């Protein structure tokens, strides 16, 4: 009996050890591969992107040294005066030129109030570098400084999904220079989203990039517009609502109840473009 008891405990011990080793192995895998699980950049040569831009109504957005920062609506080179500039920080996949829906949507607003720029991240498109929170923030600051140096028109920011982390951080760093903020499918923090998807792991301790939007927005008091997907399977809508609820400044929320993360309706004829424009510009004439 005693021998059987010892044998049973030995089997249990071995099973526990195997489970622990597997768990630790998965932790190491998550820690080592996390950026490949967060960022999904598409890349192309600058010459190929410039050629593509000419075919899809984009113009290069460059700094004073000719460095490519992203792309802007080709129609902004026309004589129509566009009194406000909007910088889009896109989601974690693809590259900047894929976000034609923001250009087309805001370009459809009556009175042509928007000059739309789409920022390109380091490691995406033709830009050198590696994706990461600090790299994105540094490059984003450089891009905004280039716009502020160019002229005095107001600059608004739009953050899409992961890009909400970049937009919120920059709005918090430059609260007196960012005129307004639009977020589509945003989150409170990346750690909050990761914990929802991987509840058995201490993701808050493992993450290198945190994108804490709630903390970032404590330094910002301008208008905040948020668009959520009601059936979002990537960033659940309740996480976006928490960000909205946590913000104390002027704000407005829109929800497309039937939409998933990647099926939001961005049709140019959607009333939302006019509504969000009216909200952002209500005090700016």
LUMTORSE-744919 format. One record per residue (C-alpha): residue number from 0; residue in three letters; x, y, z. Coordinates in Angstrom, 3 decimals, decimal comma, always signed. Layout:
! residues N
(pt NUM; ala; (X; Y; Z))
...
This chain:
! residues 285
(pt 0; unk; (+0,000; +0,000; +0,000))
(pt 1; unk; (+2,757; +2,399; +0,979))
(pt 2; unk; (+4,651; +1,666; -2,229))
(pt 3; unk; (+1,553; +2,298; -4,339))
(pt 4; unk; (+0,976; +5,590; -2,504))
(pt 5; unk; (+4,502; +6,767; -3,198))
(pt 6; unk; (+4,136; +5,719; -6,815))
(pt 7; unk; (+0,901; +7,711; -7,140))
(pt 8; unk; (+2,466; +10,855; -5,726))
(pt 9; unk; (+5,434; +10,431; -8,054))
(pt 10; unk; (+3,116; +10,300; -11,074))
(pt 11; unk; (+1,293; +13,431; -9,892))
(pt 12; unk; (+4,604; +15,213; -9,330))
(pt 13; unk; (+5,777; +14,329; -12,839))
(pt 14; unk; (+2,544; +15,564; -14,368))
(pt 15; unk; (+2,733; +18,842; -12,447))
(pt 16; unk; (+6,336; +19,291; -13,511))
(pt 17; unk; (+5,422; +18,700; -17,161))
(pt 18; unk; (+2,580; +21,213; -16,947))
(pt 19; unk; (+4,864; +23,788; -15,299))
(pt 20; unk; (+7,559; +23,270; -17,943))
(pt 21; unk; (+5,014; +23,665; -20,735))
(pt 22; unk; (+3,630; +26,823; -19,106))
(pt 23; unk; (+7,095; +28,326; -18,670))
(pt 24; unk; (+7,923; +27,421; -22,261))
(pt 25; unk; (+4,809; +29,201; -23,488))
(pt 26; unk; (+5,706; +32,237; -21,381))
(pt 27; unk; (+9,146; +32,377; -22,960))
(pt 28; unk; (+7,613; +31,981; -26,411))
(pt 29; unk; (+5,160; +34,829; -25,796))
(pt 30; unk; (+7,885; +37,047; -24,374))
(pt 31; unk; (+10,231; +36,405; -27,288))
(pt 32; unk; (+7,681; +36,609; -30,116))
(pt 33; unk; (+5,365; +39,305; -28,788))
(pt 34; unk; (+6,238; +41,971; -31,342))
(pt 35; unk; (+5,634; +39,546; -34,182))
(pt 36; unk; (+2,238; +38,880; -32,619))
(pt 37; unk; (+1,432; +42,607; -32,331))
(pt 38; unk; (+2,801; +44,149; -35,523))
(pt 39; unk; (+2,046; +42,939; -39,045))
(pt 40; unk; (+3,841; +45,357; -41,363))
(pt 41; unk; (+3,584; +45,205; -45,140))
(pt 42; unk; (+6,711; +46,422; -46,910))
(pt 43; unk; (+7,522; +47,767; -50,348))
(pt 44; unk; (+10,299; +49,765; -51,964))
(pt 45; unk; (+9,981; +53,533; -51,993))
(pt 46; unk; (+10,035; +53,579; -55,789))
(pt 47; unk; (+7,183; +51,062; -55,915))
(pt 48; unk; (+5,164; +53,061; -53,386))
(pt 49; unk; (+5,722; +56,321; -55,251))
(pt 50; unk; (+4,511; +54,674; -58,433))
(pt 51; unk; (+1,509; +53,229; -56,614))
(pt 52; unk; (+0,785; +56,631; -55,079))
(pt 53; unk; (+0,524; +58,286; -58,462))
(pt 54; unk; (-2,049; +55,670; -59,484))
(pt 55; unk; (-4,134; +55,941; -56,301))
(pt 56; unk; (-4,228; +59,731; -55,754))
(pt 57; unk; (-1,636; +59,918; -52,978))
(pt 58; unk; (+1,207; +62,425; -52,822))
(pt 59; unk; (+4,421; +61,900; -50,829))
(pt 60; unk; (+4,495; +63,544; -47,414))
(pt 61; unk; (+8,107; +64,508; -46,757))
(pt 62; unk; (+10,007; +66,544; -44,203))
(pt 63; unk; (+12,314; +69,413; -45,147))
(pt 64; unk; (+15,155; +66,947; -45,759))
(pt 65; unk; (+13,120; +64,916; -48,225))
(pt 66; unk; (+12,597; +62,025; -45,809))
(pt 67; unk; (+9,335; +60,186; -46,461))
(pt 68; unk; (+6,974; +60,529; -43,487))
(pt 69; unk; (+3,879; +59,069; -45,108))
(pt 70; unk; (+1,322; +60,120; -47,717))
(pt 71; unk; (-1,230; +62,884; -48,215))
(pt 72; unk; (-4,281; +63,355; -50,378))
(pt 73; unk; (-3,130; +64,322; -53,868))
(pt 74; unk; (-6,048; +66,737; -54,160))
(pt 75; unk; (-4,484; +68,923; -51,454))
(pt 76; unk; (-2,142; +70,244; -54,114))
(pt 77; unk; (-5,161; +71,884; -55,757))
(pt 78; unk; (-6,185; +75,473; -55,152))
(pt 79; unk; (-8,987; +74,576; -52,702))
(pt 80; unk; (-8,149; +75,923; -49,249))
(pt 81; unk; (-8,349; +73,212; -46,592))
(pt 82; unk; (-8,251; +74,896; -43,193))
(pt 83; unk; (-7,576; +71,824; -41,031))
(pt 84; unk; (-4,999; +69,042; -41,165))
(pt 85; unk; (-5,781; +65,497; -40,050))
(pt 86; unk; (-2,992; +62,976; -39,407))
(pt 87; unk; (-3,987; +59,304; -39,455))
(pt 88; unk; (-2,058; +56,731; -37,409))
(pt 89; unk; (-3,219; +53,452; -38,880))
(pt 90; unk; (-3,661; +49,978; -37,385))
(pt 91; unk; (-1,083; +47,241; -36,996))
(pt 92; unk; (-1,347; +45,662; -40,464))
(pt 93; unk; (-0,554; +46,808; -43,991))
(pt 94; unk; (+0,939; +50,222; -44,699))
(pt 95; unk; (-0,255; +53,820; -44,932))
(pt 96; unk; (-1,441; +53,825; -48,540))
(pt 97; unk; (-3,988; +51,126; -47,704))
(pt 98; unk; (-6,013; +53,668; -45,674))
(pt 99; unk; (-7,741; +55,306; -48,627))
(pt 100; unk; (-11,084; +55,146; -46,783))
(pt 101; unk; (-10,066; +57,940; -44,413))
(pt 102; unk; (-8,979; +60,149; -47,295))
(pt 103; unk; (-12,149; +59,414; -49,248))
(pt 104; unk; (-14,436; +59,771; -46,236))
(pt 105; unk; (-13,091; +63,041; -44,871))
(pt 106; unk; (-12,648; +64,264; -48,424))
(pt 107; unk; (-16,393; +63,896; -48,945))
(pt 108; unk; (-17,282; +66,398; -46,200))
(pt 109; unk; (-18,968; +69,518; -47,525))
(pt 110; unk; (-16,748; +72,568; -47,705))
(pt 111; unk; (-13,493; +70,581; -47,971))
(pt 112; unk; (-12,373; +71,282; -44,372))
(pt 113; unk; (-9,728; +68,523; -44,227))
(pt 114; unk; (-6,244; +67,991; -45,583))
(pt 115; unk; (-5,614; +64,310; -44,820))
(pt 116; unk; (-2,188; +62,833; -44,090))
(pt 117; unk; (-1,506; +59,163; -43,314))
(pt 118; unk; (+1,628; +58,637; -41,250))
(pt 119; unk; (+3,899; +55,678; -42,031))
(pt 120; unk; (+5,489; +53,751; -39,162))
(pt 121; unk; (+9,144; +52,729; -38,974))
(pt 122; unk; (+9,409; +49,202; -40,367))
(pt 123; unk; (+6,299; +49,639; -42,533))
(pt 124; unk; (+6,069; +50,428; -46,226))
(pt 125; unk; (+9,439; +51,815; -47,326))
(pt 126; unk; (+10,461; +53,259; -43,960))
(pt 127; unk; (+13,519; +51,737; -42,308))
(pt 128; unk; (+13,536; +50,681; -38,681))
(pt 129; unk; (+11,662; +48,232; -36,498))
(pt 130; unk; (+8,111; +48,478; -35,138))
(pt 131; unk; (+7,712; +49,422; -31,500))
(pt 132; unk; (+6,023; +51,907; -29,196))
(pt 133; unk; (+9,054; +54,127; -28,651))
(pt 134; unk; (+10,032; +54,112; -32,334))
(pt 135; unk; (+6,478; +55,007; -33,386))
(pt 136; unk; (+6,241; +57,830; -30,863))
(pt 137; unk; (+9,599; +59,332; -31,861))
(pt 138; unk; (+8,776; +59,209; -35,570))
(pt 139; unk; (+5,292; +60,593; -34,902))
(pt 140; unk; (+6,737; +63,582; -33,036))
(pt 141; unk; (+9,034; +64,276; -35,970))
(pt 142; unk; (+6,104; +64,193; -38,388))
(pt 143; unk; (+3,951; +66,537; -36,294))
(pt 144; unk; (+6,826; +68,965; -35,867))
(pt 145; unk; (+7,195; +69,058; -39,652))
(pt 146; unk; (+3,517; +70,034; -40,004))
(pt 147; unk; (+3,664; +72,673; -37,277))
(pt 148; unk; (+6,738; +74,214; -38,849))
(pt 149; unk; (+5,084; +74,284; -42,272))
(pt 150; unk; (+2,153; +76,532; -41,284))
(pt 151; unk; (-0,225; +77,464; -38,491))
(pt 152; unk; (-3,358; +75,546; -39,489))
(pt 153; unk; (-4,805; +73,285; -36,742))
(pt 154; unk; (-3,622; +69,670; -36,581))
(pt 155; unk; (-6,023; +66,889; -35,570))
(pt 156; unk; (-5,057; +63,258; -34,966))
(pt 157; unk; (-6,835; +60,007; -35,814))
(pt 158; unk; (-5,760; +56,703; -34,283))
(pt 159; unk; (-7,010; +53,432; -35,721))
(pt 160; unk; (-6,858; +50,339; -33,474))
(pt 161; unk; (-3,170; +50,021; -32,472))
(pt 162; unk; (-2,676; +53,510; -33,872))
(pt 163; unk; (-4,913; +54,809; -31,097))
(pt 164; unk; (-1,940; +54,210; -28,806))
(pt 165; unk; (+0,291; +56,459; -30,898))
(pt 166; unk; (-2,355; +59,155; -31,352))
(pt 167; unk; (-3,262; +59,250; -27,650))
(pt 168; unk; (+0,365; +59,439; -26,595))
(pt 169; unk; (+1,091; +62,357; -28,924))
(pt 170; unk; (-2,125; +64,154; -27,927))
(pt 171; unk; (-1,071; +63,812; -24,298))
(pt 172; unk; (+2,426; +65,104; -25,040))
(pt 173; unk; (+1,199; +68,071; -27,094))
(pt 174; unk; (-2,185; +68,990; -25,564))
(pt 175; unk; (-1,929; +72,642; -26,606))
(pt 176; unk; (-0,981; +71,842; -30,197))
(pt 177; unk; (-3,296; +68,934; -31,010))
(pt 178; unk; (-6,676; +70,457; -31,838))
(pt 179; unk; (-8,766; +67,279; -31,656))
(pt 180; unk; (-8,615; +63,505; -31,542))
(pt 181; unk; (-10,540; +60,744; -33,347))
(pt 182; unk; (-10,148; +57,096; -32,327))
(pt 183; unk; (-11,561; +54,084; -34,172))
(pt 184; unk; (-11,704; +50,722; -32,322))
(pt 185; unk; (-9,383; +51,991; -29,553))
(pt 186; unk; (-8,438; +50,402; -26,241))
(pt 187; unk; (-7,652; +51,458; -22,688))
(pt 188; unk; (-4,218; +49,827; -22,854))
(pt 189; unk; (-2,586; +47,080; -24,882))
(pt 190; unk; (-2,108; +45,096; -21,681))
(pt 191; unk; (-5,862; +45,153; -21,092))
(pt 192; unk; (-6,518; +43,725; -24,565))
(pt 193; unk; (-3,786; +41,100; -24,225))
(pt 194; unk; (-5,125; +39,997; -20,843))
(pt 195; unk; (-8,551; +39,472; -22,418))
(pt 196; unk; (-7,074; +37,163; -25,069))
(pt 197; unk; (-4,517; +35,390; -22,846))
(pt 198; unk; (-6,082; +35,341; -19,372))
(pt 199; unk; (-3,853; +32,557; -18,005))
(pt 200; unk; (-0,623; +34,485; -18,621))
(pt 201; unk; (+0,838; +37,516; -16,744))
(pt 202; unk; (+0,807; +39,587; -19,933))
(pt 203; unk; (+1,168; +42,898; -18,111))
(pt 204; unk; (+4,577; +41,755; -16,896))
(pt 205; unk; (+5,620; +40,359; -20,271))
(pt 206; unk; (+4,682; +43,236; -22,553))
(pt 207; unk; (+7,391; +45,580; -23,800))
(pt 208; unk; (+4,933; +47,960; -25,462))
(pt 209; unk; (+2,053; +49,076; -23,268))
(pt 210; unk; (+0,217; +51,874; -25,122))
(pt 211; unk; (-1,611; +53,071; -22,003))
(pt 212; unk; (-4,233; +55,338; -23,555))
(pt 213; unk; (-6,022; +56,172; -20,315))
(pt 214; unk; (-2,804; +57,493; -18,795))
(pt 215; unk; (-1,838; +59,326; -21,993))
(pt 216; unk; (-5,129; +61,211; -22,170))
(pt 217; unk; (-4,816; +62,622; -18,655))
(pt 218; unk; (-2,711; +65,357; -20,218))
(pt 219; unk; (-5,169; +66,151; -23,020))
(pt 220; unk; (-8,391; +68,174; -22,761))
(pt 221; unk; (-9,490; +68,671; -26,361))
(pt 222; unk; (-12,436; +67,040; -28,170))
(pt 223; unk; (-12,386; +63,237; -28,340))
(pt 224; unk; (-14,461; +61,303; -30,895))
(pt 225; unk; (-14,617; +57,501; -30,654))
(pt 226; unk; (-16,025; +54,979; -33,126))
(pt 227; unk; (-16,514; +51,377; -31,934))
(pt 228; unk; (-17,473; +48,093; -33,573))
(pt 229; unk; (-20,200; +46,478; -31,482))
(pt 230; unk; (-19,118; +42,921; -32,332))
(pt 231; unk; (-15,370; +43,585; -32,221))
(pt 232; unk; (-13,581; +40,275; -31,692))
(pt 233; unk; (-10,072; +41,829; -31,497))
(pt 234; unk; (-10,654; +44,809; -29,197))
(pt 235; unk; (-13,991; +44,143; -27,477))
(pt 236; unk; (-16,283; +47,159; -27,522))
(pt 237; unk; (-16,484; +47,321; -23,725))
(pt 238; unk; (-12,750; +48,116; -23,622))
(pt 239; unk; (-13,291; +51,074; -25,943))
(pt 240; unk; (-16,240; +52,199; -23,833))
(pt 241; unk; (-14,031; +52,193; -20,745))
(pt 242; unk; (-11,625; +54,551; -22,500))
(pt 243; unk; (-14,543; +56,812; -23,428))
(pt 244; unk; (-15,880; +56,757; -19,857))
(pt 245; unk; (-12,445; +57,518; -18,396))
(pt 246; unk; (-11,992; +60,689; -20,432))
(pt 247; unk; (-13,140; +63,898; -18,715))
(pt 248; unk; (-13,040; +66,328; -21,629))
(pt 249; unk; (-15,565; +66,991; -24,435))
(pt 250; unk; (-16,364; +63,666; -26,086))
(pt 251; unk; (-18,766; +61,823; -28,317))
(pt 252; unk; (-19,241; +58,113; -28,977))
(pt 253; unk; (-20,508; +56,293; -32,081))
(pt 254; unk; (-21,071; +52,522; -32,239))
(pt 255; unk; (-21,739; +50,413; -35,326))
(pt 256; unk; (-23,478; +47,637; -33,416))
(pt 257; unk; (-23,272; +44,904; -36,089))
(pt 258; unk; (-19,667; +45,567; -37,127))
(pt 259; unk; (-16,634; +43,452; -36,265))
(pt 260; unk; (-13,108; +44,814; -35,959))
(pt 261; unk; (-12,471; +44,660; -39,696))
(pt 262; unk; (-15,981; +45,274; -41,034))
(pt 263; unk; (-16,650; +48,844; -39,906))
(pt 264; unk; (-18,480; +50,786; -42,595))
(pt 265; unk; (-16,234; +53,541; -43,951))
(pt 266; unk; (-18,340; +54,384; -47,000))
(pt 267; unk; (-17,746; +57,991; -48,148))
(pt 268; unk; (-21,486; +58,678; -48,133))
(pt 269; unk; (-21,832; +57,667; -44,474))
(pt 270; unk; (-23,260; +60,437; -42,293))
(pt 271; unk; (-20,529; +59,803; -39,712))
(pt 272; unk; (-17,906; +61,842; -41,594))
(pt 273; unk; (-20,079; +64,958; -41,388))
(pt 274; unk; (-21,040; +64,261; -37,768))
(pt 275; unk; (-17,507; +63,803; -36,494))
(pt 276; unk; (-16,343; +66,858; -38,427))
(pt 277; unk; (-19,104; +68,965; -36,888))
(pt 278; unk; (-18,193; +67,721; -33,420))
(pt 279; unk; (-14,480; +68,422; -33,831))
(pt 280; unk; (-14,896; +71,851; -35,421))
(pt 281; unk; (-17,915; +73,151; -33,473))
(pt 282; unk; (-15,827; +75,626; -31,473))
(pt 283; unk; (-13,418; +76,442; -34,280))
(pt 284; unk; (-15,729; +78,126; -36,757))
